[in-house]
Amino acid sequence: MAATSRFWAQESFEKVAPHHASIQALWEGKWRAPCAMGIYPFPDGDVRDFDKVFDTLIEMNMTEPYDPDTYASAFFPVAEELEATASKAEANQDTALASALYLRAAALYRIARFPVIRSPKTLEAWERGKETYVKGGKYLTPPNLEFIIPHSYASASDGDGDTIRAYVRIPGHASKSSPVPVVLFVCGLDAYRTDFTSRIDEHIRRGFAVVSVEIPGTGDSPASRQDPVSPDRQWSSVLDWVEAQEMFDPTKICARSMSTGGYYGMRMAHTHADRLVAVVSQGGGCHRMFDKEWIKAQDKMEYPYALAEALAHKFGYDSVEAYSEDAQARFSLLESGIFDKPCSRLFLINGTKDEIFPIEDSIIPFQHGRVKDVRFIEGAYHIGNPGAESYVYDWLDQFK
């Protein structure tokens, strides 16, 4: 980083990434290639389905900011057609085909409500996406199970709900006499518990059970989005439940957090250090993500949509201006003193060119408290891919 530069990504501040020009530029220039490969944000999806949807959106000549209901509505006809075909396959007992089709439909509903649930149609997409994912997920190996966890530590006066919805997958060899280690999968701003099939498959293959839960302000999280300590209450309730399950080893509970979830991963590694043996924060933010200069620039950079608006909504602000003025003082993990608390083993991993959360936020934690494990992928963007995944799996394998 140049001595005069405030951020490693400073050179991108005065540019506008090409995919912000139009919906056609987004699809053809940024999203179609990862969709064809089935990688974020398109796990379980099929590029042929998305080609149909984006042909419609391109004909509408949409440009940012995209109206969320108009945008979301384009995905429903293709998703509903897949659901109908899946239902027929299920009736014919072709469960493998039914599962694949239901999961393809869920992938469409995911992008329909992307990046956050903020309108009637995006909320409907979230509800429909869950329904189709549950239908397809029951045929996965091992199956995807849904549990409703009591939020024992909820504070109604602070705006918490009373239940936590989680998806759980448990290796077939797990038993009371042979409990398995657990990965608590901490979801992100736009990727929820319906969205990590392939990553969870890999953790399962390596012997972990996986419990997936959304973060405050997203999905079905009951935690108050405006209360900085609401996540602490949520994770306490989740960990109580995990520790009570006879097939889980309570001494081997890890957490994997990604992107905005990485903010919560850094926090929980300190607030729940005595209950977590290890935490991964992949592409997380902690302090500089709330910097006014960063917030002003981030809508033009790597993220597909207006990121500042989505984050403001997630953290409970009515406007980007209010978010920019208040969020650092309210939510910074550095200013709150979180990093001076005891810490579980913490692995910080990201790409050096991250334009969603500044790489500086993966540096700050290892300047405080106990020693951290760090891996930065030179030249990579947000969360360090391509290249970061194998490091995450191998690091967590130490704690099985």
N, C-alpha and C positions, 0 to 999 in steps of 0.2 A: 504494500500500500504506500502510495506517495506520501511524503511527510505533510503535504498541505491538504490532503484529502480527508474529509470527515468520515467517509464510508468507503469500504473496498469497492462498492458498486457505484460510486459517485459519478463515474463517467457515463452511466446510463440515465442520469437524472434529466439531462437535456434532450434525450431522444424519446421517440414514441415507437414502441415495438410495432412491427407491421400488422400484427393480428388485431390491433385495436381499430383498424380502418373500417372494417365491415364484418358482417357475419360470414361472408364468403372468404375473406382473408383469414378469419379465425379458423374456419373449417379446413380450407385447402392449404393454408400455410403453417398452421400449428397443430391442429387436432387430428386430422385424418390419419397421419402416419402412426401416432401412438394408438389410435383406435384400431387400426389394422393389425397392430401387434398385441392388442389386448392389455395394454398397460395403462396406468393412471391417466385420466380418471375413467377408463373404460374397461376395467376387469369384468368378465362375464359377458361383455358385449360382442356384437358382430358388426363389422364395418358396413355390411350391406343394409342393415337396419338404419344405421345412422346416415348413410348416403340418402336414403329416402326422406328422412326428416330434414336434413340440411338442404336438400334440393328445394323443399317447400320454403324454408326460412330464407334461402338466397333469393328465391323468386319474390319474396316480400321486401327485399333490399333493406334489411334491418341494419341499423348502425347503433353504436352505443350512445346513450344507455338503453339497453334492451328492456322493453316493457315486460315484466316477469310473467304476467298471465298470457299475453300474446305469444311470447317465446315458448312457454311451457306447453301450451295447447297443441303445438305442432307435433309433439312427441306421442300424444295419446293414441291416435289412430293406429300407428305402427305397433305400439306396445299392446293395445287391445287385440289386434290381430294375432300377435304371438301368444297372448294368453289363451285365446280361443283354440288355437292349434295345439297348445300344450295340454289343455283340458281334454281334447280328443285323444291325444297320445296317452294321457294318464288313464282314460277310460279303457283304452286298449292294452293297458298294463305295460306300455313301453315307458317305463319310469326314467330311463336314461335320457330319452328324447324329451320327455316332459320336463325334467329338471333343467336341461340345457335351455329350453325355450322359456321357461319361467324366469330363469336367471338373465336371459337376454332381455326380457321385458323389464325386469328390475333395473338393469343397466340403463335402459331408456328413461325410465322414471327418475333415476338418479340425475341424469343430465338435465332433465326437465325442471327439476327444482334447484339446480346448481345456480349460484354457489350457496345460497342460504334460503330458508323458508321465510318468505316475506309477503305472500299474497295468497288469495284463496286457491289459485290453481297450483302454485308450488306446494302448498300444504296438501292438496289432494294428491299431487304426484308423490309426496313422501308417504302418505298413507297407502296408496296403491303399490308403491315400490316395496314397502314392508310386506304387504299381502303376497305379492308374487315371489319375493325372496323366501318367505317362509314356506310357500308351496314347493319351490324348487329345492330349498335347502334341506328339507327332510329326507331327500334322496342322496345327499352328499355322504361321503364316507370319511369320518363318522358324521352323523346327521347334525344339522344345525338345530339347536333347541332354544326356545325362548323362556326366560325366567323373569318373574317380577319380584324384585328385591325390595324389602321394606326399607324405606329411608329413615332409619332409626334416629339419626342425628339431625333430621330436618328442622329448620327454624321457620315456622309458618310466618312469624312476624317479619322475617327478612325476605320472604317471597319464595321459599322452597316448596316444592311439591312433596308428596308423601311416599312415592314409589319410584324405583329405578328399573328401567327395562334393559335387559341384557340379553345378548346372544351368547350361547355357550356351545363349544364343541369339545368333546372329551375322547381321547384315544381309546380304542376298544380294549386295550389291555389294562386300563385303570380299574382299580378295585379298592375296597377298604383295606385289604391286606397289602396292597401294592399301590399306594397313592402316587400321583404323578405331579411334577412341577407345573406351575401355572404361569402363563403370560396374560396379564391384564392389558388388553389392547385399548389404548386411549385414543379415541377418534379425533378428527380435525374439524376445521371450519366447514368444509364442503364434503368430506368423506365420512360417512356414518357407519353404523354397525352392519349395514347391508353391503358394504363396499370393499371388503378385504379378503374375498374368498381365497385367492391364490396365495397371499401372504400367510393366511391362517393355515392353509393346507401344508405349507412348508414348516411352520411351527409344530403342527400335529405330527408330521413325518419325523420330526426330530424328538418327539416324545412328550411335548407339552400339551396340556389342555389350554384352551384360549377362552377368555371372557371378554367380550367387547361391549364398551359403554361410551356414550357420547359425552361431550364436554358442555359446560354451561353455555346457554344461548344457542344450542344446536340440537337437532334431532328431538329425542324424547327426554333429554336431561331435565331433571326436576330442580336443579340447582339454580338459584337466583343469578341472573346474568350480571347484575350490577354490584353484587356483594363480592369483594375480592377473596373472602375466606369461605364462600359457599362451596367451592370444590373440595376443600378440606373435609367438610361434613359429608359430601357425597362419597369420597373415597373411603372414609371411615366406615360408612354403611356397606359399601361394596366389599371391603376387606373383611368385615365381620362375617358377611355371608360366605365369602370364599373360604375363610378359615373353618367354617362350620361344615363344609362339604367333606364327607369321609373319603371321597376318591381323590381329593387334592392334598398335596403335601404343604402344610402351612409354613414350613421352614424354607420353602423354595418358591416364593411368590415374586415374580418379576413384573415389570411394566414396560411396554413398548409404546412410545408416544411419537406422533408424527406431525410436523407442520405446526398449526395452531395448537394441536394437542401436545406438541413438544414444550410449549410454555407450561402446561399443566404437569408434564413429566418432570421438568426441572423443579417445579414447586413441590410435587409430592415426594420427590427423592429426599427432600429436606423435612417436610411436614410429617412424613410417615417413614422416616428412616429406620425405625425399629420394627417395621412390619414388611418392608420390601428388601429383598436381598440384592436386587439390581434394577436399574432403570435405564432405558434408552431414550434420549431426546434427539430425534432425527429432524433437523431443519427447524428447530424451535426458536422462539423469540423469548425475551425476558425484560428488556429495558429499552434498547435503541429502536425496537419495533414501534414504540410509542412516540418517537421523536417527531416533532412537527415537520421537519424537513423531509424525513422519510415518508411520512403519511402523505405529504403533498406530492411526492414523486411516484408513489407505488402504483397508482392507477395506470401509468403509462408504460410499465415495465413488464415483467415476466408473466404475471397472472392474467388469465384469459379475460376477466371482466373487471369492473370497478371494485378493486379490492378494499379500498378505504371505506367505501359505503357498506360493504358486506361486514367488515370487521366492526365498524361502528354499530351496526345492527346487532351483531353477536354480543358485543360488550354492553348493550343496553342503552346506547345513545340515540337521540332523535336526529342527529346530524353529524356529518364529518367534522364540522367546525367544533361542535361540543366535544367530540371524541378527541380531536387534536389538542384542545385546550386542557382537558382534564385527565386523560387516560394514563399518562405517565405517572402523575402523582398518585393516582388511585391504584394502578395495577402493576407498576414496576416491581419486579422481584428484587432488584438491587436496592432501591430506595426503601423497601419494606423491611430489609434486613434478613430476608429469607436465606440468603447465601451464607450467612454467618452461623446458621444452625447446623447441628450434626447432619450428615448426609449418608445415604446408602451409596453403594457403588453406582456411579453415574457415567454413562457413555454419551459423549456429545459428538454427533456426526452431521456433516453438512457439506454442501458444495461451496467453494470459495466465491463463486459468482452469484450466489443466491440474491435474487431481486424481489423476493417476497418478504423474508425476514433477514435482516442484515447479518452477515457472518460474525460481526462484532458481538452479537447476542449469544453466539456459541463460544466466544472467547471469555466473556465476562465471568461465567461461573467458575472457570478454572483459575481465576485470579483471587478466589475467595475460598475459605474453608479447606476441607480435606482434598487430597489429590483426586483428580478426575481422569478418566480415560477419554482420549480425543482422537478423532480421525477426520481430517478435512480432505475432500476430494478436489484436487487442483483443477480449475477450469470447469467444474460441474456447477449446475444451477441448483435450484431448491431441492432439499433433502438429499442431495449428493448423487442422484442417479443420472446417467447409468454408472454403476460401480459400487454403490453403497450397500446394497442389500446383503451381499455375502458377508460383509463385515458385521452387520447387525446379527445375522443368524449365528455366526461363529462366536461372537462375543457372548450372546445369551446362552450358548451351549455350555459355557463354563459353570453355569449355576444350576444345571439339571440335577 
